[in-house]
Each structure stands twice: as C-alpha cells, then as structure tokens.
Amino acid sequence: MINPDEIAKDQLRSIIERIERLEEEKKALSEDIKEVYAEAKGNGYDTKVLRKVVSIRKQDRDERQEQEAILDLYLQALGIN
C-alpha cells in the first residue's frame, strides 16, 4: 500500500527542486542581462536611458500615453516644462 505521507513528501521535494532550478536560471539570466548592459556601456550607451527604453517598451501604447500625459501635467505644475 502507498503511504500518503510519502506521496506528499515526494511532491513537496519535487516542487522545491523545481523552484530551486528556476531560481538558478533566474540568477544566470540576471547575470547575462548585466553583461549586456556592461557591453552597451562600453560602447558608449547610457545604461539608465537603456533601462528606461526597455521599461517603456514593456508598456502598451495607451498606458505609456497616459503616463506621459501625467508626467507633462506634473512638469507644467512645477514650471519645469
């Protein structure tokens, strides 16, 4: 007869191992991204601006336009724009 506790332990172990593998992959990807930014910096690109461009590209058009409108409003209110 199969012990239910043993099944739960095996399932839990499997879940933990999957999470650990994914965390390792995430760390490796993070290091790869850092290397690309370092390469870009070495080629004269501003990494802060590159990060902003990546962030903007993640947004959909409507969301981006809304944020730009709010930013313009705030800048006008502060007399910056």
Buried (B, 14 or more C-beta within 10 A) or exposed (E): EEEEEEEEEEEEEEEEEEEEEEEEEEEEEEEEEEEEBEEBEEEEEEEEEBEEEEEEEEEEEEEBEEEEEEEEEEEEEEEEE
